[in-house]
Structures are given as C-alpha cells and as structure tokens.
Amino acid sequence: MKANFTAAILCFAATLVWAGGETPANPEAKVYFVNLSDGDTVQSPVKIVFGLGGMGVAPTGVEKENTGHHHLLIDRPPLGQGEDGADELTYGLPADDNHMHFGGGQTEVTLDLAPGEHTLQLVLGDAGHVPHATPVVSEVITITVE
C-alpha cells in the first residue's frame, strides 16, 4: 500500500512539473529544427529555421486557438528542468541570453555563436510567452560551432 501511495504521489508530481500554462495545444502539435540535427557541425553565423506542425504561428498578444510563437532555448537545461523549471512552465519564459523570444511570429534566426558545443531547444509559447497546457517542445539538440 505504501509503495502504491508513493508511486501515485510521484506520478502526480511529474504531471505538475510538465504541465504548462492554461492555453490548450493541439495534442498532435510538434515543433522542430528544419535545417539542424543533433550532432551537426556548423560555421558561425548559424542560421536556425523553426518548423511547426499541427498549430500556427501568431505574434505575441494575439490569442487565437491553436497558435503560438517560437522561443529558442540556448545552452540551458531542457524546458522545465532548469533552476526555475516550474516557474517557466506556469508563468512564462524569461528573456535573456539563454531564452530568445520571437514574438513577431518569426520562423528563423541567424546567430553569431561562439566556437564550441551549444544546446538548442524550441518551445512554442502562447500569447503571453507561457508554454501551452501540454508544452509543445522540440528535442534538445547539440551542435558544434567551428
């Protein structure tokens, strides 16, 4: 009985950590890198093209069903697993060197990245920069900049 109770608590806690904001997402939505794959070696500046399926792109502040805008996480733990993981899932993503916002509806960016390894993850945010109720995120990829 104690083991079942503990397992139930752990499952509930895991659900809370992965839950996003209040805006629903299409359960079949996916976000991905169009032109980069895990393990790629690239030159700087790096062009990064964002792909999205099952939802549409809308600028920040536009509340339209099944839409959002892109965020690029650079050199940080996967969404929800960083120091402020629960906060970013509930209250929104910060804007800093590790969290790029594309609130204008942009679907690509060219960045000057320092030589070395960099991790990248895409996150779709709602009109207020909050991940959807079921977060729409890409896999984390690692690229090497020469």
C-alpha positions in Angstrom: 0.0 0.0 0.0 2.8 2.4 0.9 4.6 1.7 -2.4 1.4 2.4 -4.4 0.8 5.7 -2.5 4.4 6.8 -3.1 4.1 5.9 -6.8 0.9 7.9 -7.1 2.5 10.9 -5.5 5.5 10.7 -7.8 3.2 10.5 -10.9 1.2 13.4 -9.7 4.3 15.5 -9.1 5.7 14.6 -12.5 2.4 15.8 -14.1 2.6 19.1 -12.2 6.2 19.7 -13.4 5.3 19.0 -17.0 2.1 20.9 -17.1 2.3 24.3 -18.9 0.0 27.3 -18.7 -3.7 27.4 -19.4 -3.7 27.7 -23.2 -4.5 24.4 -24.8 -2.3 23.0 -27.6 -3.3 20.7 -30.4 -2.2 17.3 -28.9 -0.6 16.4 -32.3 1.4 19.6 -32.5 5.2 19.4 -32.9 8.0 21.9 -33.1 11.3 21.0 -34.7 14.5 22.3 -36.3 14.2 22.3 -40.1 17.9 22.7 -41.0 19.8 21.3 -38.0 20.1 17.9 -36.4 21.7 16.7 -33.2 25.4 16.4 -33.7 25.7 18.8 -36.6 28.9 20.8 -37.0 28.3 24.3 -38.4 30.0 27.6 -39.0 29.0 30.9 -37.3 26.9 32.8 -38.1 24.4 29.9 -37.7 21.0 30.1 -39.5 18.3 28.3 -37.5 15.0 27.5 -39.1 12.0 26.6 -36.9 9.4 24.1 -38.0 5.9 23.7 -36.6 3.2 21.2 -37.4 -0.4 20.9 -36.1 -0.5 24.6 -35.0 0.0 28.0 -36.4 2.3 31.0 -35.6 0.8 34.2 -34.3 2.6 37.2 -32.8 2.8 37.9 -29.0 -0.5 39.2 -27.7 -2.6 37.5 -30.4 -4.9 35.0 -28.8 -6.1 32.6 -31.5 -6.9 29.0 -31.0 -4.0 26.6 -31.8 -1.4 29.3 -32.3 1.7 30.4 -30.5 5.1 31.9 -31.2 8.6 30.4 -31.1 11.2 30.6 -28.3 14.7 29.3 -28.6 16.5 28.0 -25.5 20.2 28.1 -25.8 22.8 26.4 -23.6 20.4 25.6 -20.7 18.7 22.5 -19.3 15.6 21.3 -21.2 12.3 23.1 -20.6 11.0 22.5 -17.0 14.3 21.0 -15.8 16.3 24.2 -15.0 16.6 26.1 -11.8 13.2 27.9 -12.4 11.6 25.0 -14.2 8.2 25.1 -12.7 8.0 28.9 -12.9 8.8 29.0 -16.6 6.1 26.4 -17.3 3.5 28.3 -15.3 4.4 32.0 -15.6 6.4 32.2 -18.8 9.8 32.1 -20.2 12.3 34.8 -19.2 14.0 36.9 -21.9 17.8 36.7 -21.6 20.8 35.3 -23.4 19.6 31.7 -22.9 15.9 32.4 -23.8 15.2 34.1 -27.2 11.7 35.3 -27.9 10.3 35.5 -31.4 7.1 37.4 -30.6 6.8 38.9 -34.0 6.0 35.5 -35.4 9.5 34.9 -36.8 10.3 31.4 -38.0 14.1 31.7 -38.3 17.1 33.5 -36.9 20.8 33.8 -37.7 23.0 33.9 -34.7 26.7 34.5 -34.0 27.6 31.6 -31.7 31.0 31.2 -30.1 33.1 28.2 -31.2 32.3 25.0 -29.2 29.3 23.0 -28.3 25.8 24.5 -27.9 22.5 23.0 -26.9 19.3 24.2 -28.6 15.6 23.6 -27.9 12.5 25.1 -29.4 9.4 25.9 -27.3 6.1 27.2 -28.5 4.6 29.9 -26.2 1.2 31.3 -26.1 0.2 35.0 -26.4 1.9 35.7 -23.0 5.1 33.7 -23.6 3.8 30.8 -21.4 4.2 27.2 -22.7 0.9 25.6 -23.6 -1.1 23.4 -21.2 0.7 20.5 -22.8 4.1 22.1 -23.8 5.0 21.9 -27.4 8.8 21.5 -27.4 11.4 20.1 -29.6 14.1 17.6 -28.7 17.2 19.2 -27.3 20.0 19.1 -29.9 23.7 19.7 -29.6 25.6 21.4 -32.3 29.3 22.2 -32.6 30.3 25.6 -34.0 33.8 25.7 -35.6 
